[in-house]
């Protein structure tokens, strides 16, 4: 199984609104692509004083091929929607992991 992790630091002025948008709009749209089996969202607890709140959004795919197809077909559109919704209010980075246990 492949774990696609996106870590997002969102400005505190929009953090609650962003979390609701993620849960009600963005994540359901990602899951509707059918490339992922499940997801979870977690809040990072050991925050530094950086003016934001950090979340890890984790999507589980069966195979690397599913993740690659998602990236080819949907990722740019999904990222553009988040950028349009919250311009200049977040930074993010992504990690791809293989679940081994």
C-alpha positions as CSV (number, residue, x, y, z in Angstrom):
1,X,0.0,0.0,0.0
2,X,1.2,3.5,-0.8
3,X,0.6,6.5,1.5
4,X,0.5,9.9,-0.1
5,X,1.0,12.5,2.7
6,X,0.5,16.2,2.2
7,X,1.6,18.4,5.1
8,X,0.0,21.8,5.1
9,X,0.7,24.8,7.4
10,X,-2.3,27.1,7.2
11,X,-2.5,30.6,8.5
12,X,-4.4,30.8,11.8
13,X,-6.7,33.5,10.5
14,X,-8.3,30.9,8.1
15,X,-7.4,27.6,9.8
16,X,-10.9,26.7,11.0
17,X,-12.5,27.6,7.7
18,X,-9.8,25.7,5.7
19,X,-10.3,22.6,7.8
20,X,-14.0,22.6,7.2
21,X,-13.4,23.2,3.5
22,X,-11.0,20.3,3.4
23,X,-13.4,18.0,5.2
24,X,-16.5,19.0,3.2
25,X,-15.2,19.8,-0.2
26,X,-11.5,19.1,-1.0
27,X,-11.1,15.6,0.5
28,X,-14.4,14.3,-0.8
29,X,-13.4,15.5,-4.3
30,X,-10.0,13.7,-4.0
31,X,-11.7,10.5,-2.8
32,X,-14.3,10.7,-5.6
33,X,-11.4,10.2,-8.1
34,X,-11.4,6.5,-6.8
35,X,-7.6,6.3,-6.7
36,X,-7.5,6.2,-2.9
37,X,-9.0,3.6,-0.5
38,X,-9.2,5.8,2.6
39,X,-7.7,8.9,4.1
40,X,-7.1,10.5,7.4
41,X,-6.3,14.0,8.6
42,X,-4.2,14.8,11.6
43,X,-3.2,17.9,13.4
44,X,0.5,18.3,14.2
45,X,0.8,18.7,17.9
46,X,4.4,20.0,18.4
47,X,3.9,23.4,16.7
48,X,6.6,26.0,16.4
49,X,5.7,29.6,16.6
50,X,5.2,30.2,12.9
51,X,1.8,31.8,12.8
52,X,-0.1,28.8,11.5
53,X,-1.5,25.4,12.2
54,X,-0.1,22.3,10.6
55,X,-2.1,19.3,9.4
56,X,-1.1,16.1,7.7
57,X,-3.6,14.8,5.2
58,X,-2.9,11.1,4.3
59,X,-4.4,9.3,1.4
60,X,-3.9,5.5,1.0
61,X,-3.6,4.0,-2.5
62,X,-3.4,0.3,-3.4
63,X,-0.4,0.7,-5.8
64,X,2.1,3.3,-6.9
65,X,0.4,3.2,-10.4
66,X,-2.8,4.5,-8.8
67,X,-1.0,7.4,-7.3
68,X,0.8,8.2,-10.5
69,X,-2.5,8.2,-12.4
70,X,-4.1,10.5,-9.9
71,X,-1.1,12.9,-10.3
72,X,-1.5,12.8,-14.1
73,X,-5.2,13.2,-14.2
74,X,-6.3,15.3,-11.2
75,X,-3.5,16.7,-9.0
76,X,-2.9,20.0,-10.8
77,X,-6.6,20.8,-10.7
78,X,-7.0,19.9,-7.0
79,X,-4.0,22.0,-6.1
80,X,-5.2,25.0,-8.2
81,X,-8.5,24.9,-6.3
82,X,-6.8,25.1,-3.0
83,X,-4.6,27.9,-4.2
84,X,-7.6,29.8,-5.5
85,X,-9.5,29.3,-2.2
86,X,-6.6,30.2,0.1
87,X,-4.1,32.3,-1.9
88,X,-1.0,33.1,0.1
89,X,-2.4,31.5,3.3
90,X,-0.6,28.2,3.3
91,X,2.6,26.3,2.5
92,X,2.7,22.6,1.9
93,X,5.0,19.7,1.1
94,X,4.3,16.2,0.0
95,X,5.8,12.8,0.8
96,X,5.1,9.4,-0.8
97,X,5.6,6.4,1.5
98,X,5.3,2.7,1.2
99,X,3.4,1.0,4.1
100,X,5.5,-1.9,5.2
101,X,3.8,-3.1,8.3
